[in-house]
């Protein structure tokens, strides 16, 4: 009953039930010379959505197995102890629950059980959209009069936001193809052309290559962006659904993106067995 009560509280207090913190309709943001809001800066989400975008209680690990009195960490992550645990989160999904088809929900549950083998983040694949926005790493928006570029600290991921639609993406990719437009002072980004190789979080929430994401960025103060993304994928979800969260400006002196090109860090994991003299695994 205690677990159920906590989940109910999370659902009631989730960003889906509340407006994005700090959101105001009267804020007049700084502007470029063309009159558009100035989003230039380094930004970061501060939440636990990268663990699980749905409301969740704390648990012992991402990968679990049945123990004598309930779930315990899987063997492969047991020695991580508290470092491998998952903190509780109120979730960022409007309404609290992702509207999966029954088959897709089963796959999500299987993904979660096999997180260590299946999560693309573990092998440093590009994170996709919207996951790149709320990973525990900052990102930088570089905006000019005609273009917007977003650089992410994680894996050196990057996006060009086109304001002239180039037509359908020539190939499916991890980060998709982003086409921007303005809705008043809100930057709206339409993202298509995804492959099916990314997740939304570490909890196995997934999509197909039919994913369509519409993002909205609205400055609500000098150091805050109200971010939302509406997600549609008819092969996986029964209807479109939305996530919402605030983004915060990094205001440290000399703040900048650091380098985290994690590809080099997973070479041993992915290719070590092919050494002439493999190391112990």
N, C-alpha and C positions, 0 to 999 in steps of 0.2 A: 504493500500500500504506500510506503514511503517513496519508493521509486516512481510509482504512478503519480503521486502528488507532485513530485518534483517536475515530471514531464509536463503535467498540466500547467504548472507555474511558468515553465519555460515557454509553452505555447502561448500563454496569455501575455507574456512580456516580450515575446520575440519581435524583431523589427518588422515582421509582417503585420503585427497587430498595432504597432506604434509608428508614427512618422519618424523619418530619419532625424537623429538628434541634431539640434542646432539649425534645422531647416527654417528659413524665413523667406517671405515673399517680397520683403521690402529692401533687402540688401542690394546696394548698388556697387558692383565689383569694380576693381581697377580694369581699365580697358586699353587695348592696343589702339593705334591711330585710326584703324578702320572701324572702331566702335565695338568690336567684339570683346567679351570678357577675357581677361588675361589669366590663363591657367598655368603659365610657366612656373615650374618649381618641382621640388621633390616631395612625393606624397607616400603615405603608407596607411594601410588598414590596421586597426588595433582590435583584434577579436580572435576567436578560436575557429573561424569558419574554415580555415585550411585543414583542420582535423575533420570536421563534419559540418556541412551547411545546414542540416536539420537540427532541431533542438536535441540535446543529448546530456545525459548525466556523465560524470567522470567514470572512467573505466581503467582497468589495470594495464591495458595495452591496445594497440591497434589490432594485433593478431591475437586471438584468444583460443583456448581449448577448454573443455569441460573439466572442472576440478571436483573434489569431493563435496564442496559446499558452494559451488557456483563457478563461474568462469575464472580462469587464471591465464597468465600470459602463455603464449605458444612457446615451444622449446627454443626456437630460433631467436626470440627476443627476451627470454627470461632474464638474462644477465644484465639487461639494461635497467632493471628495477624501476624506480620512480621516473627516471629519465625517459623511459619508453611509455609512460602512462599518458592517458588522454584527459585533459582538463574538461570540465563541464562547459557547455556553451548554450546560450539562449537561441542560437540559430539565426539565420538571416533570410529564411524562406518565408514569403508572405503566406500566412495561414499555417505555417509550421511543418507541412508535409509535402514532399515532392509527389506530384500526381503521376506516378509510374503506371504503366500497364502491369497486369499481374506477372507476365513473363519477365518484364524488365526489372521488377522489384526482386524477383528471385535471383536474377543475375547480380543485382547490387549486393544482395546478401552473400552470394558466393564470392564476389569480389572482396568484400570485407573480410571474409574468412581467409582468403588467400592474398591478403594485402601485400605481404612481403614479396610475393612473386609477380603480382599484377600491377601494382601502382606505378604508372609511368614516371613519377617523381623520383623513385628510387634509382632509376637508371638515367636520370638527368635528361629526360626528353623534355622538349619545350612544353610549358604548362597549359597552353590554350587560354581561351577567353570564356568565362570571366575569371578562371582560377588564378591567372597571373596577378590580378588586382589585389587579392586578399591573402596571398602567400606571405610568410613572415619576413619579407624583404621589401625595401623601398623601390619605387619606380619614379622616373623623371618624365614630365611632360615638357616638350620643347615645341613652342608655338610661334609661328611667324604670321604674317598677314595672309598668306595663301595656304599654309600647310601646318599639320600637327604630326609630331613624331613622339612615340612613347618608347622609352628604353627601360628595361627591367633589370634589376641587379641579378636575379636568378637566371643562371645559364646564359647570360648575355642575350636574352630574348628581346625582341623589338617589334614594333608595329608602325607602319606608315598609315595615316588616315587620309584617304583620298577625298577631296571635295568635288571631284568630277568622276562620276561612276564609270569605271573602266569596263563594265559588263561582267558577266559571270567569271569567277576565278578559273584560270586555265588548269590548275591542279589543286587538289585538296591538300591542306597543310595543317600543321599543329596550331598555328596562330590565326588561320583563316585570312580572309580579305576584309578590310575595314573601310567603309564609306561613310563619311561624316556629312552632317548638315546642322543648321542652327534652328532651334525652336525658341525664339526669343533669346534669352540669355543662357539657354540650356544647350550644351553640345550633345547631339544625338548621333550615335555611331551604330551603323547597321553592319553586322559581321556575319559572313557566310563563307562557304568554301572550306569547311573543316574536314579533316579526316576523322576516324573514329578511335583515335589512339590516345585521347586525353581523358582525364577525369575532372570532376568538379572539386574533389577534396580527397582526403586519405581514407574516407569511409566507403569507397567503392562506387560513389554516385557517378553515373556514366551517361553516354549519349551515343548516337550513331553519326554517320557522315551527313545526315540531313539536318544537323543542328543549325539553328538560326538564332542569333543573339542580337538584341537591340539594347544598347547601353545609353544611359542618360547621366551626364555630369553637370551639376549645378553648383556654382559657388554660393555658399550660404553665409560666409564670413571671410575675413582675410586669410584664415588658416584652415578652412573646412570646405570640403566638397560633399554634397549629397550625391551618392552613387546608387544607381539601380540598374539592373539588367533583367530584361524579360526574355525568357528562354522558351523556344518552341522546337519540337522534334516529334513528328507524328509517328515515327517508328518506335519511340520509347515512352512518350508521355501522352496522357489522355487529353491534355489541354495545355495552353501556354501557362507559365508560372513566373514569378518575379522574386528576385532577391534585392535587398536594400541594406545599405550600411553607410556610415560616415567615413570619409577619408581625411587624414590629418596631414598638414604640411610639416615637413621636417625643418625645424627652425634653428638647429644647432649652428654655431659659427662654422663657416667653411663646409657646410653640409654638401655631400656629393655621393654619387653612387660608387660603391667599391666593386671590385671584381670578384665574382663568384662563378667562374666558368667550371662547373662541376663535372664536365665530361671527363677531365683527367682523373677525377677522384673515383670514378666507377670503372676504370679500365681493368683493374684487377678483378672486380666482381664479374664483369662481362666477358673478359678475354683471358684471365689469368690461367685457366685450365689448359690453354693452348701454348703456354710457355714450353720451351725445351725441357726445363726442369721446374715443373709447377710447384708453387709454394703450398704449404699446408692450408687446407680450406675447412 
